[in-house]
Amino acid sequence: MMDGLQEARKIINEVDAKMAELFVRRMEAAEMVAEYKREHGMPILDAAREEEVIRNGANRVENDAYRGYYVDFMRDTMAISRRYQQKLLEGMRVAYSGVEGAFAHIAAHKLFPDAEKVAYPDFDTAYDAVVKGECDVVVLPLENSYAGEVGQVTDLLFSGPLYVNGTVAISVTHELLGVEGASLEAVKTVVSHPQALAQCDSFIKKHGYAQMPYENTALAAKYVSDLNDPTVAAIGSAESASCYNLKVLMDGINQSRVNTTRFAVLAKSEDRNITKAHGAHFVLMFTVRNEAGSLARALNIIGAHGFNMRTLRSRPMKELLWEYYFYVEAEGNVRSYEGKCMLEELAVCCDKIKCVGSFN
């Protein structure tokens, strides 16, 4: 007769054998997820999805004593899945505009920490890198809370084939960066992008520094590093200091503490699963016919189908004098039945309609 310990071990061995088979199936599914995320430019971690899976699984465990351990088990399982996906996506190439240490590089690293980040000199070439297949996704700035929209990127969204599949907001904090031997008292000139100089105007005037505009904050840091002059400092990010062997002389020197840049992830394929997620938003771009009231009709159609517009902007069309296209961000699922009806009605008063993608 089998004693209690032997019986327990027999059950565990049987369960472990089944769990091994299920583990293999789960990891195979993780491979499919990783490939989908590569194609659609999605970050590996989807915290909301993980919490939903854990919550649903925990509800299946009726024994109160076991439920907490099951939650721990699932968190460990998902961590393993993420590590495997990271390994699969190590070859992923992410384009951005600028240089290492720039805020675009910071955004790309936050979204895709294990992917290869590839720098391009401007928005157009970074965008085209994905169109041509040189990179899997591109991370570009959509708007800044201080300076407004990035018009060149908006134009690319309107004219190009890529889709928005996600956004991330990066808080812009400016630091004063100098070489070894530099100090607040020794600095005579500060170098940075004109917007960064403007955002730190009070600090600059207080210390009586001369200003030298530069192409961007990260390149300004590189310039100061190469110059190796303790009287010249850069205004940029702490990441730039690390990249170019500078030290932070003073942190948080920008007067505004609400300066944030929102970046978009663009890919060749639209991720329609995002549209079904809670809190989804979509980007819609269109031109209206040259008729009285056509814009008002278009906006009324969007509202009539229950889509709350969060953003509405106009941009001039370069090829047509005094003609404009419109950029809309709205809450909801544009691929739902209401969304389909909205797009059909918009076609009556719009010459061109383009769904650029969705994000949470």
C-alpha positions, 0 to 999 in steps of 0.5 A: 500500500502506498503511504501518504508521502508516496501518494503526494509525490505521485500526484506532484510528478503527474502534475509536473509532467502536465505543467511541463507540456503546458509550459512549452505551449505557453512559451510557444505562444510567447514567441507569437506575442513577441513577433506580433509586438515586433511587427506592430512596434509594441513594448514588451511590458503591457501592465494592464494586460498582465493584471487582467490575466492575473485577476481572471486566473485568481478568480478561478482559484476557489481556495482562499489559502491558495489564491495569493500563492497563485498570484505569485506563481503567475507573476513569476511566470509572466516575468519569465515570459517577458525575459524570453520575449526580450531575448527574441526581440534583442535583434529589434531595431528602433529608429529615432531622430537625434543622438544618444542622450537626446530625449528621443533616445531616452523615449526609445530606450524606455519603450524598448530597453533591449532593442538596438537603437539607431540614430538618424539625423532628422525626422524624415530619414528616421521615418523612412528607415522603417518604410524601407525596412532598415528598422522595425519601428521609429519613435518620434515626438508628437507634441511638447506641452511647452512648445506645442505640436511637432508639425514636421512629424504630423506631416509625416503621419498624414503623407506616409504609410506608418501607423501610430501603435503607442505613445509615451510621455517623457518629462523634460528636466534640464540640467547644467552640464560641465567638464571636469573642473567646471563650476557654477562660478567658472561657467561663462557661456551655456550651449543648448537648443533654443527651446531649452535656453528659453525654458531655463531663461531665469536661471541663465539670467540669474547667473549672467551667462552668455547663450549659444544656440545649438542644434539640440541638447544632446549635441550641445553636450557633445560639443561641450565635452569635445571643447573641454573648456570649464567656462562653457557648459551645456543644458541637457539631460542627465543621460547626456552627461553620462553619454559624454562624460560630463558632470551635472553642475546643477539639476532641474534648472528649467523654470517649468516643472510641467514640461513634457514631450509625448512621443509616438511609436510608428510601425508598418502594421496597425495594431487593431487589438489596441482599439478594443482595449479600455481607454483606447484613443485613435488618430484620425486625419482628414481634408474637407471639401471646399464647401461652406460648413464642411468642417463643422459637419465633419466634427458633428459626425465624430461627436454624433457617434459618441467619440470625444475629441481630445485634440483638433489641429489644422496643418497647411497642405504644402502642395495646395496654397491655403488648403489645410488638413486636420488632425484629430485625437479622439477616445474610443474604438474607431474599428467598432460598428460606430467607428465604421458608420462614422467613417462612412458618413465622413466620406460624404464631406471629406476628400481624404480620410486616414486612420493613422492608428490607436494608442492607450 
